Amino acid sequence: MTGEDFRKFVFRSPFRAVRITLESGESFLVRHPEQIGVAGGMALVVTNEGFDFFELPRVVSVRQLRNGR
């Protein structure tokens, strides 16, 4: 997934919660746009445990969630 495609989907207006899944099977729930940052080919997701970085080419899916679930 390109950085531009990722940004368009994750930061659409109005914002909707998304689940991002990586090729490793790890996934991240993003309920608010301030939980995620994107620069170049990298993303940063803030979680309850801290934060995680990942490369955008590792993203296999970004699913829009209904009602943040």
N, C-alpha and C positions, 0 to 999 in steps of 0.2 A: 504494500500500500504506500502510495506516495504521501509526502508530508502535506501537500495541498489537499488531496482527497480526504485525508484523515481530519485535517482542520475543518473542512467544509461539513463533514458529517458530525463531528463532535461539538463544534461551536455554532451550530445552526441556531437561528432565532425563531421562536423562543427555545431556550435550552430544554432538552429532554434527557433524562438519565439514560446512560448507556452501559453495556457490559462489553469490555474489551478482552478478547481472548488471544493469547499468544500461541505460537507453534508448539511450545512446551506443554500446553494445556493449562497453564496458569492464567487466571482471569482477574480482572479488576472491575469493580462496580464504581462508576463515577456518577454521583447524584447531583453535583453542583459544578459549574464551570471553573470555580476557583480551586477545585481538586486536581486539575490537570494543566500542564504546561507543555508546549511543543516548541522546539527550536531545531532547525536543520532536520536531520533524520532521527531525532531522539524525542522521547516523551518522558515526562515525570508525572507520576500519579501519587497524590497524598492519600494515605490509608490510615486506619486507626492505629496501626503498628508503627507508622513512620512514613517512609516514601519509597518508591521503586522507580528505577529508570529502565527503559527498554528502547531498542531500536525499532523504528516503524516497519521495516521489512519483516520483522518477526510477528506482526499482527496478522492473524488469519481471519478474524471477524470482529465487527463492531455492531452490536445489536442495540437498537433503541428499545427501551423498556417502557411498559405501560405503568403509570402511577409510581415510577421509581423502583419497581420490583423486578 
